[in-house]
Structures are given as structure tokens and as C-alpha cells.
Amino acid sequence: MSTPLFVTAEDAQQGFYAAFERGDFAAMAAVWLHEASVVCIHPAGNALCGWPEIERSWSAILSGGGAGRIEFEGVCAVVRAETVVFTGYELIAPTGSGVAYAPVLATNVYCRTPQGWKMTLHHASPTSQRAPKRAPAAAPTPTRH
């Protein structure tokens, strides 16, 4: 099986949440840049630096299957030619449950590489506030600066 090429940062963002929702470690690994410079901070967790640490973490998290339904409600996006930052709320409802966990505020950073867009940072923090309901916004399109 070949590694998918994420043509846009939005494609990589969708790939990240689809892999998380399905519990698909191979798909999750395809989203991440496999370098020492990547960082992942899970809710209430320590900073994991470098792909080997992040790989072990996601392997353990996804070994039990998918997380259930995950909705990402974007708050803002910062778009540059080679980097895109998405910040928003993750609402996760475990499989078979209509109950959502407490909202998580997340920031995801993607960089353009020769292999397509790759995740370089995922930082998720618990929050006591529920995501504000907003009208769906058009996905940002990376622009050249």
C-alpha cells in the first residue's frame, strides 16, 4: 500500500481526524512528518518530541480501535505558503455513545513537503468551555507569499 499524498493542508487535516476516528495507525503515520522536529501534546500529557515518541504514543492510543465520532469545529486558520495552522475544538463521542467527552481545544500545524502536506504539531488541551456554534466557513486555501 502506498502512502497517500495530501495535496492540501485541508486534506492532511481530514486524514488526521479520519485516522483517529477509525483507529487506523498506518493512516495516522501517513499524516505525520517523520522527523525529530515534530511535536505532539495529548490532553493533560507531556510534550512528545520527535517521530519515534509520537509513533509509540499513537500506536498505543489507536491499538484499542477508533475513538468514535470526532468533530473538529474550526475557530481560525493561519495560512502561509508553506505552513498552515488550524485551531479549533475537538468533540469526541465514543463509539456506541451519544455522549461527547468534554471539549478539547486543539492546534494542528501542517507544512508543505516534497511528499505533500504533513503534520508537524498537534497540541490538544482540555477546556471547560463548549465549542461555540458558528456557521461553516469555507476551507482556507494556502496562498503564496
N, CA, C and O atoms as a GROMACS GRO file, in nm:
protein
  580
    1MET      N    1   0.085  -0.118   0.000
    1MET     CA    2   0.000   0.000   0.000
    1MET      C    3   0.089   0.124   0.000
    1MET      O    4   0.185   0.132   0.077
    2SER      N    5   0.056   0.219  -0.087
    2SER     CA    6   0.137   0.340  -0.093
    2SER      C    7   0.084   0.444   0.006
    2SER      O    8  -0.033   0.442   0.043
    3THR      N    9   0.173   0.532   0.046
    3THR     CA   10   0.137   0.639   0.138
    3THR      C   11   0.060   0.745   0.061
    3THR      O   12   0.101   0.786  -0.047
    4PRO      N   13  -0.055   0.790   0.117
    4PRO     CA   14  -0.131   0.892   0.045
    4PRO      C   15  -0.055   1.024   0.038
    4PRO      O   16   0.021   1.058   0.128
    5LEU      N   17  -0.076   1.096  -0.071
    5LEU     CA   18  -0.018   1.228  -0.088
    5LEU      C   19  -0.127   1.329  -0.055
    5LEU      O   20  -0.230   1.335  -0.122
    6PHE      N   21  -0.104   1.408   0.049
    6PHE     CA   22  -0.200   1.510   0.087
    6PHE      C   23  -0.167   1.635   0.008
    6PHE      O   24  -0.067   1.702   0.034
    7VAL      N   25  -0.251   1.666  -0.089
    7VAL     CA   26  -0.226   1.776  -0.181
    7VAL      C   27  -0.244   1.911  -0.113
    7VAL      O   28  -0.178   2.009  -0.150
    8THR      N   29  -0.333   1.917  -0.015
    8THR     CA   30  -0.357   2.041   0.059
    8THR      C   31  -0.345   2.014   0.209
    8THR      O   32  -0.351   1.899   0.253
    9ALA      N   33  -0.329   2.120   0.285
    9ALA     CA   34  -0.328   2.106   0.431
    9ALA      C   35  -0.464   2.057   0.480
    9ALA      O   36  -0.471   1.982   0.577
   10GLU      N   37  -0.570   2.097   0.413
   10GLU     CA   38  -0.704   2.050   0.449
   10GLU      C   39  -0.717   1.900   0.431
   10GLU      O   40  -0.781   1.832   0.511
   11ASP      N   41  -0.654   1.847   0.324
   11ASP     CA   42  -0.654   1.701   0.302
   11ASP      C   43  -0.585   1.630   0.418
   11ASP      O   44  -0.633   1.529   0.467
   12ALA      N   45  -0.471   1.685   0.461
   12ALA     CA   46  -0.397   1.625   0.572
   12ALA      C   47  -0.479   1.633   0.700
   12ALA      O   48  -0.481   1.538   0.778
   13GLN      N   49  -0.545   1.745   0.724
   13GLN     CA   50  -0.629   1.762   0.843
   13GLN      C   51  -0.742   1.658   0.842
   13GLN      O   52  -0.769   1.595   0.945
   14GLN      N   53  -0.807   1.641   0.729
   14GLN     CA   54  -0.913   1.540   0.719
   14GLN      C   55  -0.856   1.400   0.739
   14GLN      O   56  -0.920   1.316   0.803
   15GLY      N   57  -0.738   1.375   0.686
   15GLY     CA   58  -0.673   1.245   0.704
   15GLY      C   59  -0.642   1.216   0.849
   15GLY      O   60  -0.657   1.103   0.896
   16PHE      N   61  -0.597   1.320   0.922
   16PHE     CA   62  -0.567   1.304   1.064
   16PHE      C   63  -0.691   1.261   1.142
   16PHE      O   64  -0.687   1.164   1.217
   17TYR      N   65  -0.801   1.334   1.124
   17TYR     CA   66  -0.921   1.302   1.201
   17TYR      C   67  -0.987   1.172   1.155
   17TYR      O   68  -1.045   1.101   1.237
   18ALA      N   69  -0.978   1.138   1.027
   18ALA     CA   70  -1.031   1.010   0.980
   18ALA      C   71  -0.952   0.894   1.040
   18ALA      O   72  -1.012   0.794   1.082
   19ALA      N   73  -0.820   0.906   1.045
   19ALA     CA   74  -0.737   0.800   1.104
   19ALA      C   75  -0.767   0.785   1.252
   19ALA      O   76  -0.776   0.673   1.303
   20PHE      N   77  -0.781   0.896   1.323
   20PHE     CA   78  -0.811   0.896   1.466
   20PHE      C   79  -0.947   0.831   1.490
   20PHE      O   80  -0.960   0.747   1.579
   21GLU      N   81  -1.045   0.869   1.412
   21GLU     CA   82  -1.180   0.817   1.428
   21GLU      C   83  -1.186   0.666   1.404
   21GLU      O   84  -1.254   0.594   1.477
   22ARG      N   85  -1.114   0.617   1.303
   22ARG     CA   86  -1.115   0.475   1.267
   22ARG      C   87  -1.019   0.391   1.350
   22ARG      O   88  -1.030   0.268   1.353
   23GLY      N   89  -0.924   0.455   1.418
   23GLY     CA   90  -0.822   0.379   1.490
   23GLY      C   91  -0.722   0.317   1.394
   23GLY      O   92  -0.674   0.206   1.418
   24ASP      N   93  -0.690   0.388   1.288
   24ASP     CA   94  -0.604   0.337   1.181
   24ASP      C   95  -0.463   0.394   1.198
   24ASP      O   96  -0.436   0.506   1.156
   25PHE      N   97  -0.375   0.316   1.260
   25PHE     CA   98  -0.240   0.365   1.287
   25PHE      C   99  -0.162   0.394   1.159
   25PHE      O  100  -0.091   0.495   1.151
   26ALA      N  101  -0.173   0.308   1.058
   26ALA     CA  102  -0.099   0.331   0.933
   26ALA      C  103  -0.142   0.463   0.870
   26ALA      O  104  -0.058   0.538   0.819
   27ALA      N  105  -0.272   0.492   0.872
   27ALA     CA  106  -0.320   0.619   0.816
   27ALA      C  107  -0.271   0.736   0.901
   27ALA      O  108  -0.238   0.841   0.847
   28MET      N  109  -0.267   0.718   1.033
   28MET     CA  110  -0.217   0.825   1.120
   28MET      C  111  -0.069   0.851   1.091
   28MET      O  112  -0.028   0.967   1.081
   29ALA      N  113   0.008   0.746   1.077
   29ALA     CA  114   0.151   0.761   1.048
   29ALA      C  115   0.173   0.833   0.915
   29ALA      O  116   0.270   0.907   0.899
   30ALA      N  117   0.082   0.811   0.818
   30ALA     CA  118   0.095   0.874   0.687
   30ALA      C  119   0.075   1.026   0.694
   30ALA      O  120   0.127   1.099   0.610
   31VAL      N  121   0.001   1.072   0.794
   31VAL     CA  122  -0.026   1.216   0.808
   31VAL      C  123   0.096   1.290   0.862
   31VAL      O  124   0.121   1.404   0.824
   32TRP      N  125   0.172   1.225   0.950
   32TRP     CA  126   0.282   1.292   1.022
   32TRP      C  127   0.411   1.297   0.941
   32TRP      O  128   0.442   1.207   0.863
   33LEU      N  129   0.486   1.405   0.961
   33LEU     CA  130   0.622   1.415   0.911
   33LEU      C  131   0.709   1.332   1.006
   33LEU      O  132   0.700   1.349   1.127
   34HIS      N  133   0.791   1.246   0.955
   34HIS     CA  134   0.872   1.155   1.037
   34HIS      C  135   1.011   1.214   1.060
   34HIS      O  136   1.111   1.165   1.008
   35GLU      N  137   1.014   1.320   1.140
   35GLU     CA  138   1.139   1.389   1.170
   35GLU      C  139   1.149   1.419   1.318
   35GLU      O  140   1.052   1.408   1.392
   36ALA      N  141   1.268   1.459   1.361
   36ALA     CA  142   1.293   1.492   1.501
   36ALA      C  143   1.224   1.621   1.543
   36ALA      O  144   1.206   1.645   1.663
   37SER      N  145   1.185   1.705   1.448
   37SER     CA  146   1.130   1.836   1.480
   37SER      C  147   0.980   1.836   1.510
   37SER      O  148   0.925   1.941   1.544
   38VAL      N  149   0.912   1.723   1.498
   38VAL     CA  150   0.767   1.720   1.520
   38VAL      C  151   0.735   1.709   1.669
   38VAL      O  152   0.813   1.656   1.747
   39VAL      N  153   0.617   1.763   1.707
   39VAL     CA  154   0.575   1.766   1.848
   39VAL      C  155   0.428   1.727   1.858
   39VAL      O  156   0.346   1.765   1.775
   40CYS      N  157   0.396   1.650   1.962
   40CYS     CA  158   0.258   1.612   1.989
   40CYS      C  159   0.234   1.625   2.140
   40CYS      O  160   0.312   1.573   2.220
   41ILE      N  161   0.126   1.693   2.176
   41ILE     CA  162   0.088   1.706   2.316
   41ILE      C  163  -0.058   1.664   2.326
   41ILE      O  164  -0.147   1.735   2.280
   42HIS      N  165  -0.081   1.547   2.387
   42HIS     CA  166  -0.217   1.498   2.408
   42HIS      C  167  -0.276   1.569   2.530
   42HIS      O  168  -0.201   1.620   2.613
   43PRO      N  169  -0.409   1.572   2.542
   43PRO     CA  170  -0.470   1.639   2.657
   43PRO      C  171  -0.410   1.591   2.790
   43PRO      O  172  -0.403   1.471   2.817
   44ALA      N  173  -0.367   1.686   2.871
   44ALA     CA  174  -0.306   1.661   3.002
   44ALA      C  175  -0.179   1.577   2.993
   44ALA      O  176  -0.138   1.516   3.092
   45GLY      N  177  -0.116   1.572   2.875
   45GLY     CA  178   0.005   1.493   2.858
   45GLY      C  179   0.129   1.580   2.848
   45GLY      O  180   0.123   1.702   2.844
   46ASN      N  181   0.240   1.511   2.843
   46ASN     CA  182   0.370   1.579   2.826
   46ASN      C  183   0.396   1.602   2.677
   46ASN      O  184   0.330   1.543   2.592
   47ALA      N  185   0.490   1.688   2.648
   47ALA     CA  186   0.531   1.712   2.510
   47ALA      C  187   0.610   1.591   2.461
   47ALA      O  188   0.709   1.551   2.522
   48LEU      N  189   0.566   1.535   2.350
   48LEU     CA  190   0.636   1.426   2.285
   48LEU      C  191   0.710   1.487   2.168
   48LEU      O  192   0.648   1.546   2.079
   49CYS      N  193   0.841   1.473   2.166
   49CYS     CA  194   0.923   1.538   2.064
   49CYS      C  195   0.990   1.432   1.977
   49CYS      O  196   1.055   1.341   2.028
   50GLY      N  197   0.974   1.446   1.848
   50GLY     CA  198   1.034   1.353   1.752
   50GLY      C  199   0.939   1.241   1.716
   50GLY      O  200   0.859   1.196   1.798
   51TRP      N  201   0.947   1.196   1.591
   51TRP     CA  202   0.856   1.094   1.542
   51TRP      C  203   0.859   0.965   1.623
   51TRP      O  204   0.751   0.911   1.647
   52PRO      N  205   0.973   0.911   1.667
   52PRO     CA  206   0.968   0.785   1.742
   52PRO      C  207   0.879   0.791   1.867
   52PRO      O  208   0.804   0.697   1.893
   53GLU      N  209   0.886   0.900   1.943
   53GLU     CA  210   0.799   0.914   2.062
   53GLU      C  211   0.653   0.925   2.022
   53GLU      O  212   0.565   0.864   2.083
   54ILE      N  213   0.627   1.004   1.921
   54ILE     CA  214   0.489   1.024   1.874
   54ILE      C  215   0.434   0.895   1.816
   54ILE      O  216   0.317   0.862   1.838
   55GLU      N  217   0.515   0.824   1.744
   55GLU     CA  218   0.474   0.695   1.686
   55GLU      C  219   0.431   0.598   1.795
   55GLU      O  220   0.327   0.533   1.783
   56ARG      N  221   0.511   0.586   1.901
   56ARG     CA  222   0.475   0.496   2.012
   56ARG      C  223   0.343   0.538   2.077
   56ARG      O  224   0.259   0.455   2.111
   57SER      N  225   0.326   0.668   2.094
   57SER     CA  226   0.206   0.720   2.157
   57SER      C  227   0.081   0.688   2.075
   57SER      O  228  -0.016   0.633   2.128
   58TRP      N  229   0.082   0.722   1.947
   58TRP     CA  230  -0.034   0.696   1.863
   58TRP      C  231  -0.059   0.547   1.847
   58TRP      O  232  -0.174   0.504   1.841
   59SER      N  233   0.046   0.468   1.841
   59SER     CA  234   0.029   0.323   1.832
   59SER      C  235  -0.049   0.271   1.954
   59SER      O  236  -0.139   0.189   1.939
   60ALA      N  237  -0.013   0.318   2.073
   60ALA     CA  238  -0.082   0.276   2.195
   60ALA      C  239  -0.226   0.327   2.198
   60ALA      O  240  -0.318   0.253   2.233
   61ILE      N  241  -0.245   0.453   2.161
   61ILE     CA  242  -0.379   0.512   2.163
   61ILE      C  243  -0.472   0.441   2.066
   61ILE      O  244  -0.587   0.412   2.100
   62LEU      N  245  -0.424   0.411   1.947
   62LEU     CA  246  -0.509   0.354   1.844
   62LEU      C  247  -0.519   0.202   1.850
   62LEU      O  248  -0.598   0.143   1.777
   63SER      N  249  -0.440   0.139   1.936
   63SER     CA  250  -0.443  -0.008   1.944
   63SER      C  251  -0.578  -0.060   1.992
   63SER      O  252  -0.612  -0.175   1.965
   64GLY      N  253  -0.654   0.022   2.063
   64GLY     CA  254  -0.785  -0.019   2.111
   64GLY      C  255  -0.896   0.006   2.012
   64GLY      O  256  -1.012  -0.017   2.044
   65GLY      N  257  -0.864   0.053   1.894
   65GLY     CA  258  -0.966   0.083   1.794
   65GLY      C  259  -0.986   0.232   1.781
   65GLY      O  260  -0.909   0.312   1.833
   66GLY      N  261  -1.090   0.268   1.710
   66GLY     CA  262  -1.118   0.408   1.684
   66GLY      C  263  -1.171   0.481   1.805
   66GLY      O  264  -1.218   0.421   1.901
   67ALA      N  265  -1.162   0.611   1.798
   67ALA     CA  266  -1.204   0.696   1.909
   67ALA      C  267  -1.355   0.719   1.907
   67ALA      O  268  -1.410   0.774   2.002
   68GLY      N  269  -1.422   0.677   1.801
   68GLY     CA  270  -1.564   0.708   1.787
   68GLY      C  271  -1.580   0.826   1.694
   68GLY      O  272  -1.493   0.852   1.611
   69ARG      N  273  -1.689   0.896   1.705
   69ARG     CA  274  -1.714   1.011   1.619
   69ARG      C  275  -1.634   1.130   1.669
   69ARG      O  276  -1.636   1.162   1.788
   70ILE      N  277  -1.563   1.196   1.579
   70ILE     CA  278  -1.486   1.316   1.614
   70ILE      C  279  -1.530   1.429   1.522
   70ILE      O  280  -1.532   1.415   1.400
   71GLU      N  281  -1.564   1.540   1.582
   71GLU     CA  282  -1.596   1.660   1.506
   71GLU      C  283  -1.492   1.765   1.540
   71GLU      O  284  -1.461   1.789   1.657
   72PHE      N  285  -1.438   1.827   1.437
   72PHE     CA  286  -1.346   1.939   1.457
   72PHE      C  287  -1.419   2.064   1.414
   72PHE      O  288  -1.456   2.078   1.298
   73GLU      N  289  -1.440   2.155   1.507
   73GLU     CA  290  -1.504   2.282   1.476
   73GLU      C  291  -1.396   2.389   1.476
   73GLU      O  292  -1.348   2.431   1.581
   74GLY      N  293  -1.360   2.433   1.357
   74GLY     CA  294  -1.253   2.530   1.344
   74GLY      C  295  -1.289   2.666   1.400
   74GLY      O  296  -1.401   2.713   1.386
   75VAL      N  297  -1.190   2.728   1.464
   75VAL     CA  298  -1.205   2.863   1.517
   75VAL      C  299  -1.130   2.960   1.427
   75VAL      O  300  -1.181   3.066   1.392
   76CYS      N  301  -1.007   2.922   1.389
   76CYS     CA  302  -0.931   3.007   1.299
   76CYS      C  303  -0.826   2.923   1.226
   76CYS      O  304  -0.790   2.813   1.268
   77ALA      N  305  -0.780   2.978   1.117
   77ALA     CA  306  -0.674   2.915   1.039
   77ALA      C  307  -0.576   3.024   0.998
   77ALA      O  308  -0.614   3.133   0.956
   78VAL      N  309  -0.449   2.992   1.012
   78VAL     CA  310  -0.343   3.081   0.967
   78VAL      C  311  -0.280   3.011   0.847
   78VAL      O  312  -0.229   2.900   0.858
   79VAL      N  313  -0.284   3.077   0.733
   79VAL     CA  314  -0.240   3.014   0.609
   79VAL      C  315  -0.120   3.091   0.554
   79VAL      O  316  -0.127   3.212   0.530
   80ARG      N  317  -0.012   3.020   0.533
   80ARG     CA  318   0.108   3.074   0.469
   80ARG      C  319   0.145   2.980   0.354
   80ARG      O  320   0.087   2.872   0.342
   81ALA      N  321   0.238   3.019   0.274
   81ALA     CA  322   0.274   2.940   0.157
   81ALA      C  323   0.317   2.798   0.193
   81ALA      O  324   0.280   2.702   0.125
   82GLU      N  325   0.393   2.783   0.300
   82GLU     CA  326   0.450   2.653   0.334
   82GLU      C  327   0.399   2.595   0.466
   82GLU      O  328   0.435   2.483   0.502
   83THR      N  329   0.316   2.670   0.539
   83THR     CA  330   0.267   2.628   0.671
   83THR      C  331   0.122   2.669   0.688
   83THR      O  332   0.084   2.781   0.652
   84VAL      N  333   0.041   2.579   0.743
   84VAL     CA  334  -0.098   2.610   0.777
   84VAL      C  335  -0.122   2.566   0.921
   84VAL      O  336  -0.083   2.456   0.960
   85VAL      N  337  -0.187   2.653   0.999
   85VAL     CA  338  -0.220   2.625   1.139
   85VAL      C  339  -0.371   2.630   1.154
   85VAL      O  340  -0.435   2.731   1.124
   86PHE      N  341  -0.429   2.518   1.201
   86PHE     CA  342  -0.572   2.512   1.229
   86PHE      C  343  -0.589   2.508   1.380
   86PHE      O  344  -0.524   2.429   1.448
   87THR      N  345  -0.676   2.592   1.433
   87THR     CA  346  -0.710   2.589   1.576
   87THR      C  347  -0.861   2.574   1.586
   87THR      O  348  -0.936   2.642   1.515
   88GLY      N  349  -0.905   2.485   1.674
   88GLY     CA  350  -1.047   2.464   1.691
   88GLY      C  351  -1.076   2.368   1.804
   88GLY      O  352  -0.988   2.330   1.880
   89TYR      N  353  -1.202   2.329   1.812
   89TYR     CA  354  -1.248   2.238   1.917
   89TYR      C  355  -1.268   2.098   1.862
   89TYR      O  356  -1.325   2.081   1.755
   90GLU      N  357  -1.219   2.000   1.935
   90GLU     CA  358  -1.246   1.860   1.905
   90GLU      C  359  -1.357   1.814   1.999
   90GLU      O  360  -1.347   1.829   2.121
   91LEU      N  361  -1.462   1.758   1.942
   91LEU     CA  362  -1.570   1.698   2.020
   91LEU      C  363  -1.571   1.550   1.985
   91LEU      O  364  -1.593   1.514   1.869
   92ILE      N  365  -1.548   1.466   2.083
   92ILE     CA  366  -1.533   1.323   2.061
   92ILE      C  367  -1.646   1.250   2.132
   92ILE      O  368  -1.665   1.265   2.253
   93ALA      N  369  -1.721   1.170   2.057
   93ALA     CA  370  -1.826   1.085   2.114
   93ALA      C  371  -1.782   0.941   2.096
   93ALA      O  372  -1.771   0.894   1.982
   94PRO      N  373  -1.756   0.868   2.205
   94PRO     CA  374  -1.711   0.729   2.193
   94PRO      C  375  -1.808   0.644   2.111
   94PRO      O  376  -1.928   0.670   2.109
   95THR      N  377  -1.755   0.542   2.044
   95THR     CA  378  -1.836   0.453   1.963
   95THR      C  379  -1.953   0.398   2.045
   95THR      O  380  -1.936   0.354   2.158
   96GLY      N  381  -2.071   0.403   1.985
   96GLY     CA  382  -2.190   0.350   2.050
   96GLY      C  383  -2.248   0.439   2.158
   96GLY      O  384  -2.340   0.400   2.228
   97SER      N  385  -2.195   0.559   2.171
   97SER     CA  386  -2.241   0.650   2.275
   97SER      C  387  -2.291   0.778   2.211
   97SER      O  388  -2.232   0.827   2.114
   98GLY      N  389  -2.397   0.832   2.265
   98GLY     CA  390  -2.444   0.961   2.219
   98GLY      C  391  -2.386   1.073   2.303
   98GLY      O  392  -2.416   1.190   2.281
   99VAL      N  393  -2.301   1.036   2.399
   99VAL     CA  394  -2.244   1.134   2.492
   99VAL      C  395  -2.104   1.173   2.446
   99VAL      O  396  -2.021   1.088   2.416
  100ALA      N  397  -2.081   1.301   2.440
  100ALA     CA  398  -1.949   1.351   2.399
  100ALA      C  399  -1.863   1.376   2.522
  100ALA      O  400  -1.912   1.417   2.627
  101TYR      N  401  -1.733   1.351   2.506
  101TYR     CA  402  -1.638   1.390   2.609
  101TYR      C  403  -1.637   1.542   2.620
  101TYR      O  404  -1.693   1.612   2.536
  102ALA      N  405  -1.573   1.591   2.724
  102ALA     CA  406  -1.554   1.735   2.737
  102ALA      C  407  -1.480   1.785   2.614
  102ALA      O  408  -1.396   1.713   2.559
  103PRO      N  409  -1.509   1.905   2.570
  103PRO     CA  410  -1.440   1.957   2.450
  103PRO      C  411  -1.290   1.971   2.474
  103PRO      O  412  -1.244   1.994   2.586
  104VAL      N  413  -1.219   1.957   2.366
  104VAL     CA  414  -1.073   1.971   2.367
  104VAL      C  415  -1.038   2.081   2.268
  104VAL      O  416  -1.086   2.081   2.155
  105LEU      N  417  -0.956   2.174   2.310
  105LEU     CA  418  -0.909   2.280   2.221
  105LEU      C  419  -0.779   2.230   2.157
  105LEU      O  420  -0.686   2.191   2.227
  106ALA      N  421  -0.775   2.231   2.025
  106ALA     CA  422  -0.661   2.173   1.955
  106ALA      C  423  -0.601   2.270   1.853
  106ALA      O  424  -0.672   2.350   1.792
  107THR      N  425  -0.471   2.259   1.837
  107THR     CA  426  -0.398   2.329   1.732
  107THR      C  427  -0.320   2.226   1.652
  107THR      O  428  -0.246   2.145   1.708
  108ASN      N  429  -0.338   2.229   1.522
  108ASN     CA  430  -0.269   2.138   1.431
  108ASN      C  431  -0.190   2.220   1.330
  108ASN      O  432  -0.245   2.311   1.268
  109VAL      N  433  -0.063   2.186   1.314
  109VAL     CA  434   0.023   2.258   1.221
  109VAL      C  435   0.069   2.162   1.112
  109VAL      O  436   0.114   2.051   1.140
  110TYR      N  437   0.057   2.207   0.989
  110TYR     CA  438   0.097   2.128   0.872
  110TYR      C  439   0.197   2.207   0.790
  110TYR      O  440   0.186   2.329   0.778
  111CYS      N  441   0.295   2.137   0.734
  111CYS     CA  442   0.396   2.200   0.649
  111CYS      C  443   0.397   2.131   0.512
  111CYS      O  444   0.376   2.010   0.502
  112ARG      N  445   0.421   2.211   0.410
  112ARG     CA  446   0.434   2.154   0.275
  112ARG      C  447   0.572   2.088   0.264
  112ARG      O  448   0.673   2.149   0.297
  113THR      N  449   0.574   1.966   0.217
  113THR     CA  450   0.698   1.892   0.197
  113THR      C  451   0.699   1.837   0.054
  113THR      O  452   0.597   1.846  -0.015
  114PRO      N  453   0.810   1.782   0.009
  114PRO     CA  454   0.810   1.718  -0.123
  114PRO      C  455   0.714   1.599  -0.131
  114PRO      O  456   0.675   1.558  -0.240
  115GLN      N  457   0.675   1.545  -0.014
  115GLN     CA  458   0.580   1.432  -0.008
  115GLN      C  459   0.437   1.479   0.019
  115GLN      O  460   0.353   1.399   0.059
  116GLY      N  461   0.410   1.607  -0.001
  116GLY     CA  462   0.277   1.662   0.025
  116GLY      C  463   0.274   1.728   0.163
  116GLY      O  464   0.378   1.744   0.226
  117TRP      N  465   0.155   1.766   0.208
  117TRP     CA  466   0.139   1.832   0.338
  117TRP      C  467   0.147   1.728   0.448
  117TRP      O  468   0.086   1.622   0.439
  118LYS      N  469   0.223   1.762   0.554
  118LYS     CA  470   0.243   1.671   0.666
  118LYS      C  471   0.223   1.745   0.798
  118LYS      O  472   0.253   1.864   0.809
  119MET      N  473   0.172   1.675   0.897
  119MET     CA  474   0.153   1.732   1.030
  119MET      C  475   0.288   1.743   1.100
  119MET      O  476   0.369   1.650   1.098
  120THR      N  477   0.311   1.859   1.161
  120THR     CA  478   0.434   1.878   1.237
  120THR      C  479   0.407   1.907   1.384
  120THR      O  480   0.498   1.901   1.466
  121LEU      N  481   0.281   1.940   1.418
  121LEU     CA  482   0.246   1.965   1.556
  121LEU      C  483   0.098   1.939   1.578
  121LEU      O  484   0.014   1.982   1.499
  122HIS      N  485   0.068   1.867   1.686
  122HIS     CA  486  -0.070   1.851   1.733
  122HIS      C  487  -0.066   1.880   1.882
  122HIS      O  488   0.004   1.812   1.957
  123HIS      N  489  -0.141   1.980   1.925
  123HIS     CA  490  -0.147   2.015   2.067
  123HIS      C  491  -0.293   2.022   2.106
  123HIS      O  492  -0.368   2.105   2.054
  124ALA      N  493  -0.333   1.934   2.198
  124ALA     CA  494  -0.473   1.928   2.242
  124ALA      C  495  -0.479   1.950   2.392
  124ALA      O  496  -0.408   1.884   2.468
  125SER      N  497  -0.564   2.042   2.434
  125SER     CA  498  -0.578   2.076   2.576
  125SER      C  499  -0.724   2.071   2.616
  125SER      O  500  -0.810   2.120   2.543
  126PRO      N  501  -0.754   2.011   2.732
  126PRO     CA  502  -0.893   2.013   2.778
  126PRO      C  503  -0.936   2.157   2.804
  126PRO      O  504  -0.855   2.242   2.840
  127THR      N  505  -1.064   2.181   2.786
  127THR     CA  506  -1.119   2.313   2.814
  127THR      C  507  -1.255   2.294   2.880
  127THR      O  508  -1.323   2.194   2.856
  128SER      N  509  -1.294   2.387   2.961
  128SER     CA  510  -1.423   2.376   3.028
  128SER      C  511  -1.534   2.437   2.945
  128SER      O  512  -1.652   2.426   2.981
  129GLN      N  513  -1.499   2.502   2.836
  129GLN     CA  514  -1.600   2.567   2.753
  129GLN      C  515  -1.633   2.482   2.632
  129GLN      O  516  -1.545   2.423   2.570
  130ARG      N  517  -1.758   2.477   2.601
  130ARG     CA  518  -1.802   2.405   2.483
  130ARG      C  519  -1.770   2.491   2.360
  130ARG      O  520  -1.770   2.614   2.367
  131ALA      N  521  -1.745   2.425   2.250
  131ALA     CA  522  -1.714   2.495   2.126
  131ALA      C  523  -1.830   2.586   2.088
  131ALA      O  524  -1.945   2.544   2.092
  132PRO      N  525  -1.800   2.709   2.050
  132PRO     CA  526  -1.907   2.798   2.005
  132PRO      C  527  -1.961   2.751   1.871
  132PRO      O  528  -1.885   2.706   1.786
  133LYS      N  529  -2.090   2.761   1.853
  133LYS     CA  530  -2.151   2.721   1.725
  133LYS      C  531  -2.136   2.836   1.627
  133LYS      O  532  -2.174   2.950   1.655
  134ARG      N  533  -2.080   2.805   1.512
  134ARG     CA  534  -2.059   2.905   1.408
  134ARG      C  535  -2.111   2.848   1.277
  134ARG      O  536  -2.123   2.727   1.260
  135ALA      N  537  -2.141   2.936   1.187
  135ALA     CA  538  -2.176   2.892   1.052
  135ALA      C  539  -2.052   2.832   0.989
  135ALA      O  540  -1.941   2.882   1.011
  136PRO      N  541  -2.067   2.725   0.911
  136PRO     CA  542  -1.949   2.664   0.847
  136PRO      C  543  -1.878   2.766   0.758
  136PRO      O  544  -1.941   2.838   0.681
  137ALA      N  545  -1.749   2.770   0.770
  137ALA     CA  546  -1.667   2.861   0.690
  137ALA      C  547  -1.604   2.783   0.576
  137ALA      O  548  -1.580   2.663   0.588
  138ALA      N  549  -1.578   2.850   0.469
  138ALA     CA  550  -1.508   2.786   0.358
  138ALA      C  551  -1.368   2.750   0.404
  138ALA      O  552  -1.305   2.822   0.481
  139ALA      N  553  -1.320   2.637   0.354
  139ALA     CA  554  -1.184   2.593   0.390
  139ALA      C  555  -1.084   2.694   0.335
  139ALA      O  556  -1.097   2.737   0.220
  140PRO      N  557  -0.985   2.732   0.416
  140PRO     CA  558  -0.885   2.827   0.366
  140PRO      C  559  -0.800   2.762   0.257
  140PRO      O  560  -0.770   2.643   0.262
  141THR      N  561  -0.762   2.840   0.162
  141THR     CA  562  -0.675   2.794   0.055
  141THR      C  563  -0.537   2.852   0.076
  141THR      O  564  -0.521   2.974   0.084
  142PRO      N  565  -0.435   2.765   0.085
  142PRO     CA  566  -0.299   2.817   0.102
  142PRO      C  567  -0.265   2.914  -0.011
  142PRO      O  568  -0.293   2.887  -0.128
  143THR      N  569  -0.204   3.024   0.024
  143THR     CA  570  -0.162   3.123  -0.075
  143THR      C  571  -0.012   3.141  -0.068
  143THR      O  572   0.051   3.116   0.035
  144ARG      N  573   0.044   3.184  -0.175
  144ARG     CA  574   0.189   3.210  -0.179
  144ARG      C  575   0.216   3.352  -0.132
  144ARG      O  576   0.146   3.446  -0.171
  145HIS      N  577   0.318   3.367  -0.050
  145HIS     CA  578   0.357   3.500  -0.001
  145HIS      C  579   0.496   3.531  -0.048
  145HIS      O  580   0.549   3.638  -0.019
   0.00000   0.00000   0.00000
